[in-house]
Amino acid sequence: MIPEWKKQYICYEKLKNILNKADRFGILHHDDNNPKQPREEFFRNCEQELNKVNLFFSEKLSEAHSRLATFGIEAREVSGSEVRGDIRHSDVKRRTDNIKHIKRAVGELYLGLAFLQKYQELNYRCFGKITVMYDSKFASEYGLKWRIERLEASPLNTEQNKCEHLMSKLEIFMLQLEGGDKIRAMKRLEVPPIGSTPVRENNLRYIWTETDLDLLRPQLQLYKGSFLFIEFLFLMGLNLYCYSTSAINHRLIFGLDPRDYLSHYHIFEMAGGLTVCWCASVLASLHPPVLSIPQQLHPLLFYSFLLVLLLNPLSIFYAEARRWLTVMMCKVLAAPFQPVGFAECWLADQFNSLSPLFIGLRDLLCFYARQINWTDMWSANSPYAVSLDCAWNGIAVTCLIQCFPPWLRFAQCLRCFWDTGHMLHLLNAGKYFTVFLMVTFAGLYNMARERSFLVMEVKIYLYMWAVVTCVGVIVTVSWDLKMDWGLLHGNGLLKEEFLYSHQPYYYAAMLADVLLRVSWAINILLAQMKDSTAATTACIILAPLEVLRRCIWNLFRLENEQLKNCENCHAVRDFWSNLKHLERDRDEQNHKTASEPEKWKEKFLVE
């Protein structure tokens, strides 16, 4: 809203409260025989607000007409003095001052008309939205009837083109005052963002206004997932550095070839290179004329670049490491159908912390499938995508995506229980089942919250989510500390043997795990709130914190695995399962070979 005109706008909240009150108590009945019903109160208030808005809009429009006529009279006087040719020095100075004043006045009137146009558009949309809300809440057509009879016939609609018509006249007039210089004329008539302070001109070629950034915000949100991936790479490099300095043999733990593997230098190199590419893509998206590429394509090009790097069949860019990662990802996806090793479990755990990356991929598909006009993309007037909302962006789809990473680990735990019969794996599966409950109740809460009349349901689902979240956080933190990290086994809250040099590291990690687990649970709830700017901002902050928590978890998880290898004296990879299969095949082959002479002897005796 224009701050100075705030009292002249429609009182939207007042009308909305009338609807919510009537809907909450169920007192709105569409009975034409009952004249005393809340419907009359609602439309009576709509009529009062419409009259107020129409009166203010008409007054401002009449004021603009009168000022435009005054400018025309002054302009004829100035141009007539130029034609006479008998102007003295003082007249020339007075004429110059008059032109300067006229230019300033024209600029102010043009700005006022631009504000009036925004005033008309916003009020018209609000009247339309509140009446549509009325019809949708109470399954009626009274709102449609009121819009046709009153709103469409009001000056707010019938005179909506007058502002644009007067503004075009002022543009022509300013062009005449500037002697035909269109650039100077349009610069004088430039409309600044509402509510912002003037910015002093500098040497920057492009200065983005608040409106431009609002239009670009959905596109910039597509880069969130790739940012988390790059952060994860940096932290993985830090993990590898800590492993090398603490004598943790991660190559043995992950089953890597000790003669050919990536060190932390290689990981930092990849992360740094992708950071440069990511920054270049974001800057190119903000300044599309630099590369003459439509700005809507830049996120797609960057993600395509990442996919090509991963699936490139050539023996470049660490081909063996990329092949290992691809194989491990396929094994993770096929968890219930084949045996599970440590590397597959570890990678599935990483996916749990990178769930915003999967949501970002969903937004990417939604953006390019529903929000982009591919035919007009290369035109100069190609429209921006104003949102990421589409059929794939509902709460149900978000819940399914949030449940996908914990489902992978849940399936792995069930497979491990099937192979070994240990109840510990079944308990671990129960831990991931609590995540399903957290996501489900968060989704039910947000669905009820979107329907303002379901007040009781909102409270019930919120309380149930809070209870499940508390239980889930307690279970996951306990499992992290006792089972994954091997802590709480003596020596205070720690363990008898540890590899990192300072004990305060362990206490700090325990505290961080508790706090960041809570933030992770809250992020599950906030990630489904699409109508809240504060929730979106909080998700942007909490998602990188979850990646940081996973980095801390990796440090102590592999330390615990290294201590187990030391306890069992495992210094090389264990191929015992493969050898058992080879021995079984060899025994079968020997038995088959030994039975051949008996068959020939029996055949000879028969003959």
Secondary structure, 3 states (H helix, E strand, C coil): CCHHHHHHCCCHHHHHHHHHHHHHHCCCCCCCCCCCCHHHHHHHHHHHHHHHHHHHHHHHHHHHHHHHHHHHHHHHHHHHHHHHCCCCHHHHHHHHHHHHHHHHHHHHHHHHHHHHHHHHHHHHHHHHHHHHHHHHHHCCCHHHHHHHHHHCCCHHHHCCCHHHHHHHHHHHHHHHHCCCCHHHHHHHCCCCCCCCCCCCCCCCCCCCCHHHHHHHHHHHHCCHHHHHHHHHHHHHHHHHHHHHHCCCCHHHHHCCCCCCCCCHHHHHHHHHHHHHHHHHHHHHHHCHHHCCCCHHHHHHHHHHHHHHHHHCCCCCCCHHHHHHHHHHHHHHHCHHHCCCCHHHHHHHHHHHHCHHHHHHHHHHHHHHHHHCCCCCCCCCCCCCCCCCCCHHHCHHHHHHHHHHHHHHHHHHHHHHHHHHCCHHHHHHHHHHHHHHHHHHHHHHHHHHHHCCCCHHHHHHHHHHHHHHHHHHHHHHHHHHHHHHCCCCCCCCCCCCCCCCCCCHHHHHHHHHHHHHHHHHHHHHHHCCCCCCHHHHHHHHHHHHHHHHHHHHHHHHHHHHHHHHHHHCCCCCCCCHHHHHHHHHHHHHHHHHHHHHHHHHHHHHHHC
